[in-house]
Amino acid sequence: MKIDSIKIKNFRGYKDETKIELNDLTVFVGKNDIGKSTILEALDIFFNDGKGVIKLDKTDVNVRGKKEEDLDIEISVCFSELPEKIIIDSTVETSLQDEFMLNADGQLEVIKRYKNGGAAKVFIKAKHPTNGKCAELLLKKNSDLKKIIKSENIECENQTVNAEMRKAIWNKFSDDLQQDVIEIDASKEDAKKIWEKLSNYLPTYSLFQSDRKNSDGDDEIQDPLKTAVKQILSDTELQATLAEVATEVENKLKEVADRTLTKLREMDPAIAASLNPIIPSADSLKWQDVFKNVSISGDEDIPINKRGSGVKRLVLLNFFRAEAERHCQEQGNTGVIYAIEEPETSQHSDNQRILIEAFKTLASVANTQVILTTHSSYIVKQLQFTDLRLIKENEEGNKEILGVLPGQLQYPSLNEVNYIAFNEVTEEYHDELYSFIEFQGWKNSYIQGKPTRLYKRIGRNNSIIDEQKVLTEYIRHQIHHPENKNNPRYTREELKQSIDLMRTFIEQQSAAGIVEP
């Protein structure tokens, strides 16, 4: 399974229901505190039920929602690339389609509602039979289904399997199912058991946070293998083996102690009587301490906790990836979702490039999705336009997730993304806007009526020619003729002013439907 979209409602900064569509690789951009991390954390709550990184509580209810006495947080996920067969009753295979558990778009849509930050109630939104004679079959027990089979005189050979009986009943009323989009309460009655089995088919979700601990004293940072030791030693079979070893050692120690005391009694019975060997029980042994010196070291055996913060984070990031994959394999889940906040943190631009290429490759693997947040304009420029989601706040204070980014240009521009998301003011973007205006034949209209300033141009034979230029042309000439030192250098504020003037002009021209003559 893969996530097709997520909907968030009344959770932190998201008051109204907000739908976010996800690709195999999805990167969220936007200003600080705009709600990028909230999306990743909502998914962690949804998939891991408080056993992951994020713990839900009542402070997560949207402030405006709380004032309106709306205390229900709602996080829903629509899944695509669904398994052809599933097992939700006994060991008999069925399908989501046969069970009428798909929504109007043919997707599995799971809704989780949390009352005031409490435990989740699970619902499946589906186009489902509502005919009273064959409705709510997923909620019914085996005995209830048998009663319907009997009362409606329905043929069903195997009445020990609920899936078979549901299928027979729905077949009976196939001409009058009265299907409608409803919410099936998967927290209720026998549907709860079905949800428990169905949830095993969901992908594994792992969140790597940008503010993850990064001190030398933190076990995970000090060396990822220390965490690996904990996980390895928690294996049930390995614990049984270690218990056998501990018991064998305990028995040998007792033999040695008994022989020693026997010999001591021969020399001094009183002292021997006062001694009693104390041997720790097998279950009290701290096996983790045996492996406390495991480490990953680099050149000249320098331990990882003594390396730079960028190297530590890079190693930890890949340890996170490896562990997410291991967890997915052990759980037998149908996919894995890597959610990583600000992978550029503490990374040189070369490493940023390597990381983003690694994430692109990772996202292309079957049953794998990668979700990132970033403040790096460098990373944005390594991506496809369709990979990006810009988070903005509209005039009403509600969040907007824009899959197709709103550019004043008539073609996709990653410089436009960086300007809107990060307020990145660059000469490259200035050139792009100017070239677009010039290409459209709008240059004369743009400069008309705007104030000018003196620009000293270098002519033939190094002569200086005084010209009057509007701010945009003044900057344009300075960008393309850095050898000319005869003019005061424009400021960043002036560069931004010129960019804003061009963006406004392009927007006005486009709105008026003015095109190249």
DABELJO-V800923 format. One record per residue. RES is the residue in one small letter. PSI is psi in whole degrees, -180 to 180 (* if undefined). Layout:
# DABELJO-V800923
res:psi
RES:PSI
RES:PSI
This chain:
# DABELJO-V800923
res:psi
m:151
k:153
i:125
d:-41
s:161
i:145
k:134
i:136
k:131
n:26
f:114
r:-120
g:-3
y:95
k:-61
d:156
e:125
t:125
k:134
i:121
e:140
l:145
n:-172
d:-37
l:121
t:129
v:121
f:131
v:157
g:172
k:168
n:144
d:28
i:-16
g:19
k:-52
s:-29
t:-38
i:-46
l:-38
e:-32
a:-41
l:-37
d:-42
i:-44
f:-49
f:-36
n:-1
d:45
g:-1
k:3
g:-134
v:-36
i:135
k:123
l:140
d:179
k:-19
t:-10
d:-10
v:135
n:137
v:-46
r:-37
g:-41
k:-40
k:-32
e:10
e:28
d:106
l:5
d:114
i:135
e:124
i:120
s:149
v:133
c:129
f:141
s:-176
e:55
l:153
p:143
e:-34
k:145
i:161
i:113
i:-9
d:127
s:-132
t:15
v:131
e:145
t:-166
s:158
l:-34
q:-46
d:-28
e:4
f:47
m:15
l:148
n:-174
a:-21
d:7
g:23
q:158
l:117
e:114
v:127
i:133
k:126
r:136
y:113
k:112
n:39
g:14
g:-157
a:155
a:144
k:133
v:134
f:147
i:118
k:118
a:156
k:101
h:150
p:135
t:0
n:126
g:-26
k:-16
c:24
a:157
e:32
l:-29
l:-21
l:-10
k:147
k:171
n:-42
s:-37
d:-41
l:-39
k:-38
k:-41
i:-43
i:-45
k:-46
s:-32
e:4
n:53
i:135
e:127
c:110
e:-44
n:99
q:18
t:-12
v:119
n:-40
a:-39
e:-41
m:-41
r:-43
k:-43
a:-42
i:-47
w:-35
n:-37
k:-39
f:27
s:-26
d:-7
d:49
l:-27
q:52
q:139
d:157
v:117
i:172
e:119
i:122
d:102
a:5
s:4
k:135
e:-137
d:-19
a:-25
k:-41
k:-38
i:-43
w:-39
e:-40
k:-39
l:-35
s:-21
n:-17
y:-9
l:153
p:158
t:133
y:125
s:128
l:127
f:112
q:152
s:-30
d:25
r:145
k:143
n:36
s:157
d:-27
g:-14
d:128
d:-44
e:-36
i:-39
q:-40
d:120
p:-26
l:-24
k:-39
t:-37
a:-39
v:-45
k:-47
q:-39
i:-44
l:-15
s:-7
d:130
t:-46
e:-41
l:-38
q:-39
a:-41
t:-45
l:-36
a:-39
e:-43
v:-47
a:-41
t:-41
e:-43
v:-42
e:-44
n:-42
k:-41
l:-39
k:-40
e:-45
v:-44
a:-42
d:-42
r:-39
t:-47
l:-34
t:-45
k:-36
l:-36
r:-33
e:-31
m:-40
d:89
p:-34
a:-46
i:-42
a:-37
a:-27
s:-7
l:144
n:115
p:133
i:115
i:123
p:143
s:159
a:-38
d:-8
s:-3
l:138
k:87
w:-27
q:-33
d:-27
v:-32
f:24
k:-17
n:10
v:148
s:164
i:121
s:154
g:-146
d:138
e:29
d:32
i:120
p:158
i:-33
n:-5
k:3
r:174
g:159
s:-34
g:-42
v:-43
k:-45
r:-35
l:-44
v:-45
l:-39
l:-42
n:-28
f:-42
f:-44
r:-46
a:-39
e:-38
a:-41
e:-42
r:-44
h:-42
c:-45
q:-41
e:-36
q:-15
g:24
n:165
t:4
g:174
v:141
i:119
y:119
a:119
i:123
e:130
e:65
p:-17
e:-10
t:126
s:15
q:135
h:156
s:-33
d:-43
n:-35
q:-43
r:-45
i:-42
l:-48
i:-35
e:-38
a:-40
f:-37
k:-45
t:-43
l:-41
a:-19
s:-9
v:143
a:141
n:32
t:136
q:149
v:129
i:127
l:156
t:151
t:151
h:12
s:114
s:-27
y:-45
i:-42
v:-41
k:-8
q:0
l:166
q:150
f:-38
t:-12
d:-16
l:146
r:119
l:127
i:122
k:167
e:126
n:-178
e:-26
e:-2
g:9
n:154
k:144
e:127
i:113
l:107
g:-42
v:106
l:138
p:100
g:145
q:-15
l:156
q:21
y:155
p:132
s:118
l:-25
n:-37
e:-42
v:-50
n:-33
y:-45
i:-43
a:-42
f:2
n:39
e:117
v:113
t:154
e:-33
e:-44
y:-39
h:-45
d:-40
e:-45
l:-45
y:-45
s:-35
f:-45
i:-43
e:-42
f:-37
q:-7
g:25
w:4
k:-49
n:-40
s:-36
y:-45
i:-16
q:127
g:-2
k:146
p:152
t:169
r:161
l:130
y:124
k:105
r:143
i:119
g:-162
r:150
n:29
n:25
s:152
i:125
i:124
d:128
e:154
q:125
k:141
v:163
l:-44
t:-45
e:-35
y:-47
i:-43
r:-45
h:-40
q:-36
i:-43
h:-8
h:65
p:-17
e:-19
n:109
k:18
n:0
n:145
p:135
r:137
y:155
t:168
r:-38
e:-39
e:-37
l:-43
k:-41
q:-43
s:-41
i:-46
d:-39
l:-44
m:-41
r:-42
t:-43
f:-45
i:-41
e:-44
q:-44
q:-43
s:-41
a:-33
a:-5
g:24
i:127
v:173
e:131
p:*
